[in-house]
């Protein structure tokens, strides 16, 4: 099992500052990944998305900046800074940058 990577340790930080926006892109930064958990920071430029898919684990999303739209089983939810939602395992879901949008994704397998 590996620990946290790609981020400074023993340092107070704002998570939203740990991943940059890039024009026309979805950017991801993996902080931890193993067979039990995946922790990833994402930034979405306005209008960018991760299309509908399913995950083998429950996916906990927290909006760090901007406005995002999460679709679960065809129902849309709007997330603003500080909002969270769980996308259940084996349910179709998608994430869209309603505006520029940053999120923390924690998947538990």
C-alpha positions, 0 to 999 in steps of 0.5 A: 500500500502506498501513501500520499504522493504529488503533494507536499506533506506537513504543510497547510495548503488550499487543495484548490491551489494544487491543480491548475486550470488549462484552457479546453481541458480536464486536468487530473492529479492523483494523490493516492491510488491502490486497490482500496482507494483512489484520491484525485484532484480534478480541474475542468475548464468551462464546458469540459466533461468526463462522459457517462461511465460507471465505477466499481466503488462509491465515488465521493466528490467535493467541489473545491472551486467554481460550479460543476454539474454531476449527473447520476442515473440521469438526474443532474445535481449542481455543486458549488464550492464546499458542496459534496455528493456521493456517486454510488458504485455501479451507477452511471454518472458524469461530471461537467464543468458548468463553469470552471470547476475543481473537485476532490474525488475519493473513490472507495473500492 
